[in-house]
Amino acid sequence: MAQTTKKGNIYYPDGAVLAVKADGEAVYTDVGIIMTAIATTLNYDVNEVNTANGDKLDRQVKNMTAALSFTLGNLEPASLVRLGGGVLTKVDTAGSPISTLPNQTIAAGWADQTLIPLTMVVSSSDSTVVRTVAAPTLTSVTLDPSGTPEILAEDTDYVVVADTHSPSGWSLQTLSGNMGTSSPTTFEIVIIYDTNTPIANTTVYAGQSTLVMADVAIQVTHTDDDGLIRRMTLYSGDIDSGGLVFSFKGANEEGIEEMPIAFTGKPDTSLTSGRQLISWTVEDGAA
Amino acid sequence: MMGSTEIYTSLNVSAITSLLATYADTPNGKAMFEDNVIPSDVLCKTDVTINYFPSAPIDGGLEYGEYHYYINCRAGTYYTSRNLAETVFSTINRHGSGYLIVAQLLSTVEPKDETDNYNTPLSIILKTR
């Protein structure tokens, strides 16, 4: 017979979002695809004295650390720089201006106040994705262009925001309440791009004689279909030596290019004692 | 049946049911059958159907529920069968409220004769508490 019916805290393996906050940043940024489990192990040194003529003395622990490891699949330079804690720096080199960016149509039925990626490609015959350092210049954004056109105004009817999830690095978020057209979400939106200058390449650099590493915080979050979360936060840590591996797999290997990452968290003494290293939060009912 | 309630809940959404034929004798009036055999009055060449059934033993030694099912997505053409299966896959894979389904989308199987139709199966693992 079953020995217990206590299973309210069973959780289903479903991956998690790993987000990083570099020193000086206010928010955590999702690093993208992870190829393995994300494991955090609590470690400490034990001091336990066995006496020659009495009871064993109390166990004392010190030098608490947390070892966190995972394998990164989305090798975004900005994420690597965040994880690097100052070991890596990034330089974006601009390319030549492109005036042939095709129009983008957002189909009717778009969701309001939701990030809609701005997808720019080189031309109608070249689908190479164009990313820009600065927010792209839009000649016009028109609602219902084939019916009763309404020219939408930036910062009134929509905003353009940086979005690392967007292929271009930028997304558009509508503010339909300010639009004049009735039921605006039922009409398509056409974006005409002006000449924009793409990022030609991104280079990550490393190497100096000495460096004081900056603290990095990591947050691992699973969100279930009901929006309930399980979250592990590592407040302060540094990437381990050997924790950044740049590799090029052979054509005969499986999967995708990956980067194993290893981190060591240490207590953040600015936080309350007993709560300086990690936290693990589970919302009631989370799966 | 064990696991079938959660699977029905996951499949009984408009994204999926809008692609199915109507069928009077099911709870949702759609050709969605908890069975490994399609009813004989279904028109295989025109009706688009789903049927689902257990595909592996239920392990009584586990302390949680783990159920393996096949979900067959049947239609008269390759494209319709495949499209239904991909819709089911994208709708139910790694979703569930209080449970989780992880799906694998398998290759489409062609009809074996003129009375048969195209079948694109999914193999799923349902985990519950």
Interface residues (C-beta under 8 A of the other chain):
Chain A: A2 T4 K7 G8 I10 Y12 D14 D224 D225 D226 G285 A287
Chain B: E63 Y64 R94 H95 G96 S97 G98 Y99 L100 K127 R129
